[in-house]
Amino acid sequence: MKIAVAGTTIKLNPGFLQTCADIANQASVPVKFNFLVGQATGITFPQVRNLVHRLIGDKGVVHKHQNYENYMKVISGYDVFLNPFPFGNMNGIVDTVWARLVGVCKTNREVHEHIDKDMFRRLGFPEWMIAKTTEEYKESALRLINDSKERNELARKLAGKKAIERLIFKGLPEILGERIQALWQERVEAGQAVGAL
């Protein structure tokens, strides 16, 4: 079982990596975590690699920063993705779902912890894939890892290029512009100068 974790160096932290180690130890099938780390270049790469190996051992592989084409080729060979937490991971979700993968995210009270949840909901991912606690995250990840039939069915129905087009392009993005225009108009009508904004 090949698990993709896509994100920049800031997304990797001991709490998340310990959760990955717990998942690896509890999975009913052998797993390999593949960390596709943006910004892992120069002296940063061995530091990230050493941290991952210290916490996950040989069940974790760290990939150096690479160009987008190669990065997407690598992701397309994996089975599932796990979103790092607590930071939002919008780009990682877009890339992994585009590559026809489904995965798990975690949400919480902070603003940066809501992005993933909302993206998962817009994609139509089941609520159980949006964990509220670390324990729920582990349970959801293990469910995807251990049940290949369910995982493959979810990926077939919910992931791929069309899912990302729906996520990004469906809806009414012009609402933001209209709202800003209305706020501007309110200020103009109230006699506030352009410099007031």
N, C-alpha and C positions, 0 to 999 in steps of 0.2 A: 504494500500500500504506500503510494507516494503522495505525500501531503505538501501542498504549496503554501508558503507563507510569504506574501509579497508586501514589501514596505521599505521605507527608508530606515536608516540606523536608529533614528529617534523612536521608532515604534517598538524596538526590541528592548525589553526590560526584564529584570529578574523574575518578577511576578508572572508575566506572560510565559517566559521560558520555563519556569517551574511547572506551570500548568501543562505545557507541551510535554515535559518529561513525565508528568503523571499520566497523561493520555497514552504516551508511548508504552509505559509500563503496564497499563490496564487493558490495552487493546487485545482482542482475541486473535489478531493477525499481526505479523511483523510489519512495522511501520518505519518509514524514513521521512523525516521532516526536511524539506528543502527550502532554505531561507534565501529568497531572491531579494537581495538587499541593495536598494538604491543608495548611492554614496559610499559603498564599501570599496574604497580604492586606497592606494598608498598604505600608510601605516594603520589606517582604520580597519582594513580588511582583516589582518591577523588578530586585532583586538576583538572584533566581532566573532570571528571563528573560534578564538580561545574561550570566550564567554559561553558560546553555544555548546562547545565540547565539554566545558566544565559542568554545565547543568544538564545536558541531554546525552552526552557521550557520543557513541558512534551511530546513534539514531538521528543525528542532526548533521546536515551538510549545509555549508554557507557558500553561496555563489557570489562571486565578485560582481560589482556593477557592470552592466553590459548594455549594448545598444538595444533599442526597443524590439527590433526584428528578432534578434537572438533570444532575448528575454521571453517573448511570446512563444517562440518555438519550444523553449524549455517548459514553460507553463502548460502547453498543450499536451505534454506527456504525463501529466499528473492525474490523480484520481479525485481529489477533493482539496478545498482550501480552508484554512483557518485564519480568521482575521485577527491581527494583533489587537490588544487592548491595553490601556484605556483610550488611546487616541483614535480618531476617525481615520478611515482608510479608503476614502472614495475611489482613488485611482486604482488601488489594488483590487477592489471589488469589480470595477469595470473590466480590468484586464483578465481576472480569473473567470468571471462569468462569460466574457466574450469567448474564452477558450473552452467553454462548455463545462465548467465546473460549478458545483454548488458547495456551500460551506456554512460556517457558523460565525456569528459575531456576538459581541457582548455589549449591552447598553447599561447606562446608569444615569445619575442625576446631572452630571456636567454636560454642557452644550456639545463639547467635542465627542461625547459618548453617544449622542443621539443620531449622528449622521448615518452610521451603518444600519441602525435599526430602520430608519426611514427608507433607505435604499432597498433593504431586504423586503420591506412591505411593498414598495412600489414594484419590485420584481415579482411579487406574488409568492415569495418564499414562505413556508409554513412558520407559524409563530414559535414553534419549538426550536427553530434554528436561530432565534434571537434570545440569547441567554441574559438573565438579569443578575445572576451570581456566577462566581467561578465554578461552583459545583454544577450548576445547570449547563455551563459552557462545556465542561468535561463530559457530562452525560450526552449532550447533543452531538459533540464530536465523535464520541464512541459509537453512538447510534449510526452515524454516517459511515464511519470506518468499518464497523462490524456487519452492516447490512448492505451488501453490494446491490441487491435487487432494488431496494428502496432508493439508494443513492443514484443508481443509474436511471431509474424512472424519473426521479426529480430533475436530474440533469437534462434528460431528454425533453421534459415538459417546460422547464423554467430557465434554462441557460442557453447561451449562444448569442450570435449577432443580433437576432431579432429582439431578444430580451433587452439587450443594451440599447438598441434603438428606441424601444418602448420606454425604457428608464429615462433616457436623456431627452428624447424628442417629443414624447407624448405629453400632453398637458397644455398649459397656457403660459409659456415663459414671458409673454408680453405683459403680463400682469404687473411685474416689477416696474417696467418702464411707465406703465399707466399710473401706478401708485406714486412714483417719483414725480411725474408730471402734475398730478393732482396736488401733491404737497407744495410743489413750486408755485402753482397757480394760487393756492391759498395764501401763500406768503406775499405774492404780488398784489393780490386783492386786499390784503391787510395793510398794504403800504410799506412793507419791509423792503429795504434795499437789497440788491443782488449780493452785496457783501455780507449780508446777514447769514447767508448760508455758509 
